[in-house]
Structure formats: structure tokens, C-alpha cells
């Protein structure tokens, strides 16, 4: 069983991760065109790898799914409208994770 000190440190790390999710959600919501797709691939990859570590077990595979979809279409010409739909999907995933996590 973890000590209270370890429990406090884990809680602090989890709270910092939640803040990172909020900051990322806000950052993505400001994007207005397709030039950020590669950045979204990178963000999705990182969150797919780290979300489960902080207790966001549902977010991890959903971000991996988004990452794989983005990789599949990354060589195609994506319209700004399609990119905005993908950005909205990402921010929705983050919002849902924050509500349930």
C-alpha cells in the first residue's frame, strides 16, 4: 500500500496531467486550418502513450485510434473543413476524459 506521501505525489502528478489535457484542448480549439494535422498526430501519439499512466484508461486507446486515422490520411490533401472536424474530435475526446477522469 502506498504511503500518504506517495499518494500525494501521485495526486499532484495526475492533477498536472489534467491541466495538460485542458491546455491541449484549448490549444487545439484555436486551430482554424489544415496546417496543424502533423502536430495533432504528435499530440495524439503522446497522449495515447501517457493517458493510461495517469488513470485515463479510456482516453489512451481513443487517442491511438485518432492517431492511426490521422496517419492514414496524412498523405492526402485535407480540406480545412475536414481538419476542423478532426480537431473537434480531438477536443471532444479530451473533454470527455476530463469529465470522467
Helices and strands as residue ranges (DSSP letters): H 4-29, G 34-36, H 37-50, G 51-54, H 57-73, H 80-100
